[in-house]
Amino acid sequence: MADLSTTEPPLSPAERAIVKSYGGWTSFMQCFGLKPWESDDAEEGKKILEAFVRSDENSE
């Protein structure tokens, strides 16, 4: 399988921690049925990730 880690967008430290908990960007994307190599899916994954960060910030 090709190394898809290079498809990971720039991430904030909070976003990176969430992605790491899923085992990396590719695993994070696949958990939501998204393909990290497709730009539309990558954008959707980034929006999901941003929502997770906002949710974490609001719960503190």
C-alpha positions, 0 to 999 in steps of 0.5 A: 500500500502506498504511503498516504501520510503525505496527504495529511493537511497542516494540522494544529496541535489539537487536531494532530492529537485527535488524528494521532488517536485514530492512528494517523490521517489515513485511518481517521479519514477511513473511519468516516468513509472518506478517501484522503487522496481525494481533495473533496473528502480531505476537505470534509475530513478537515471540517470534521476534525475542526468540529471535534476540536471545537467540541473539545474546547466547549466541554472544558 
